[in-house]
Amino acid sequence: MRKVLMLFFLLSQTVHSVVHSEKNNRQALLSRYPYGLLTDDYGILNEDDLKVNTCMATPSPFSEKKPNSAYSYWQCFEVKTAKLICEGRKYDPDEKTRVSWLVLSAKLNGASHEYMARRNMPVRSCELYQKEWRKHTRNEKYVCVSGNMWSHEKEESGNKKWTWIFGR
């Protein structure tokens, strides 16, 4: 019995040490990149994820009233509230094919968030992205997305709808 208690004690100390270390690492990371993450990242993002957005634009605190549309912010969503859609299937004579817009749609605290691709693409390419999305999110609980805020408005329901330009 004493051996079992000793083993239990050692395991609990190890688990506590690992959790404490991860928490300290996360805090250090967020102190270096304080503006890049708008939600909990559930341990998904790393320093490279947060750092890369600082190379594109000067980091600044997020503001609805005076948005920094150049800086990309990270947000994480539950996979069950997120979906990747191909919006539209209009024929483009220049491309000589049907095209659509790739849109990642998600919900967070009652608000809708839509991350739109910068340009349209052939429908077949969009459908391939959807297939990869399903494959990569199948067993995941959360997904993180980075983008620049484009606009926000209030929906008829009273909830906000945010539109972002998809980055990563």
N, C-alpha and C positions, 0 to 999 in steps of 0.2 A: 504494500500500500504506500509505503514511504517513497518507493521508486516512481510510482504513478504520480504522486503529488509533486515530486521533484521535476518529472518530465513536463507535467502540466504547467508548473511555475516557469520553467525555462522557455516553453513554447509561448506562453502569454507575454513574457518579457521580450522575446524576439518579435512577436507580432506588434507589440506596443512600439518597439524601437523602429521597425519598418514604417509603420503608420506615421510616427512622429517625424521621421526623416523625410518622408514624402511630403508631409505638410510644410516642413521648413523649406524644402526645395521649391514647392509651389509658391510659397510666400516670397522667396528670393526672386523667382522668375517674375512674379507680378510686380515686385518693387522695381525691377529693371524696365519693365514694359507695362506701366500702370494703365494705359488708355486702350490697349488693343483688344481687350476681352470684355464683352458686355454681359455675359452670363457665366454660370459655372461651366467649366470645361470637362468635368467628370474625369479628369486625368488623361484626356485624349491628346491635348496639344502639348508641344514641346517648345523649347527656346527658339528653334529655327522657324516654327510657325509664327510666333509672335514677332520675331526679329525681321522677317522678310517684309512685313507691311511697313516697317519704319524706313526701309530703303526706297519706297515709292513716294512717300509724302511725310511731312512733318507730323508726328503724333500730336494729338490734342484730345482733351476730354470730349466725350460725346455730348452733343447738344441738339435737341429737336429744333430749337428756335434759330440757332445759327450753326447749321451742320458743316462739318469739314468734308465736303464731297470728294476730296482727293484721297483721304486716308481710309483704309479698309479696316473695319472692325470685325472681330470674330464673335459669333453667337453659336450656341449649341442647343439642339432641339431633341426631343424624344423622337426616335425613328417612327413610332406609331402615329405621330402627328405630322410627319413630313412625307411629301411625295414629289417625284420628278415627273413633269408633264411636258408634252410636246404641244404647244399652243399654235393652232392654225395649220393649214395644209394648202396654202395658196401657191399656185403655179407662178414661178419666177422666170420670165422669158430670158433674162440675162444668164441665169444659172441653168436654164433649160431643164428644170425639175421642180417638183413641189418642195416648198420650204416651210419650216416652222421655227418657233422660238422655244428654246429650252428654258424651262422655268422650274425652280425648286420652290415649292410652296410648303410652309410650315406654320404651326400655331404655337404661341407661347403666351401664357397668362391671358388668354382670351383675344390676343391680338394676332392678326394675320401678317405673315412675312412672305414676300415673294422676291426671290433672287432670280433676276433675268440675265440671260447671256447677253453679251455685248452686241451680237449680231445674229441674224437668223442662219439656219443651216439646212441642208437637205434633210427631208423627213427621215430617210433611212439612217442617217448619222444620229439624229435625235433619238430614234428608236434604239440604236446601239448603246447610247448613253443610258437610256432607261434600263436596258437589260443589265448593264454593268452595275447600275445603281442597286437593282434588286439583288444581284449576286453579292455585292459588298456590304449591304445593310441587312441581309437576311438574319443573321444571328447577333446583330448589334442592338444596343438599347438607345444609344445616342449618336448623333451626327453633328459635326461642327462645320460651319460655313463662314467664309470671310467675304465681305463685300463693302462697297461704297453706298452710303444712303443716297437715294435718288429723290424720294418724296414720301410723305405720309399724309393720311387723311382719315377722317372719321367715317365709318360705315354706317348704314341705316340702323344697324343694331346698337350703335353707340361705341362699338369696339374700334380700335385703330387698325388701319391697314398700312403696312410699311412696304415700300418698294425699294429694292436694293439692286445694284449692278453686281453680278456674281464675279468673284475674284478667284477664290480657292475653296 
